[in-house]
Structure formats: C-alpha cells, structure tokens
Amino acid sequence: MRRLAVYCGSSMGTDPAFEATARGLGEEMARRGIGLVYGGGRLGLMGIVADAVMVNGGEAYGVIPQALIDLEVAHTGLTELHIVTSMHERKAMMTELTDAFVAIPGGIGTLDELFEAWSWNALGYHAKPFALLNVSGFWDGMIAFLDTVTTSGFMSPARRGQLLVAEAIPDAIDMLDAAIGRTEPKMVW
C-alpha cells in the first residue's frame, strides 16, 4: 500500500483515545512508508493524523473544497494540498489518490465519505478495500446496524463482509494491505 485515505473528524471528540488513535495511526503510516490522503484540514483528528505523518517523515496529501478552507482551516504544511470546487470532487480525488480507506471516529462527513467509497465499490467504480478502526467501541452501534441491514435482506453477506473491522492500528493496516488487488472493478469511470 502506497497511500491510505483516512476519514475522521474535524473535531477531537470526547474520548482521549480518539486523539491517541489519530496520532498513532499517523505515526504507524509514516513508519511503514504509507502516505496519507485526507480532507486537508488542520483541526481535530484530521490535523492530528496529518501532523503525526508529517513530523515522522511521511507524506500527506490533502484535498479540500474552496468553500471549506476557512471553516476547516486548511493545513498549509502538507506534502500537497489540492483545492477543489465541491465535496463530490473532493471524494473523487481522494479515491483516485489512495489505495485503501480507513475510518476512525468522526461525524456525518466521515460517514458520508465511508459510505460513498463503499457504494462506489459496489457499483464497480473501484476495487479498493475499506475498514473501520473501532476505537473504544466507537463503531459498535453502526456495525450492529449493518448486520441488521444484512439479516433484513437489504445487503448481501458478501457485501457486508467487505467492510473490514479492526481494533488495533497495525491490524487495520495489515488487513487493508492484504485486501488490495483481490477484486477487479466491474465498471471503469
């Protein structure tokens, strides 16, 4: 894996484990030579993971819409900061720049990014793996809901199985790395 897209909050959240995980993920990515692809902000967990990658000698590629530069306070110390016109363009560029996706704690933006990456995979636009890093049980409720969606017949077990879940940073990276290239996209976009 050359680059990993990290979806996470532009705030810190309430649990100190969230910040520790963002920092640890950035450190581990830099140690392994994996570049960061993320939303380009300097606040919250977004800024923590980017700073951890950069201070440890790694590369960080941010993608941020012009309209969010002031709101998210764009990170100016990155390897590259791509300024785009829309959230759709942001997600498309992040998908293009990365080999895999991981979600750590975050809000509606994190959910939007994760589910769009999963939807695009289902439609055959890409075959890149994605995972949840389940920090302090943060994703437990959503995992249970997705299991309900599956048992209710709205998602196949195979589709549900695509969402990898890890409790520890090294496990998440190893699972994603092992999953890269297992499937081919059905359609090209």
Helices and strands as residue ranges (DSSP letters): E 3-7, H 16-32, E 35-38, H 44-55, E 60-65, G 66-68, H 69-72, E 80-84, H 87-97, E 100-103, H 108-122, E 130-133, G 135-137, H 140-151, H 157-161, E 163-166, H 169-179
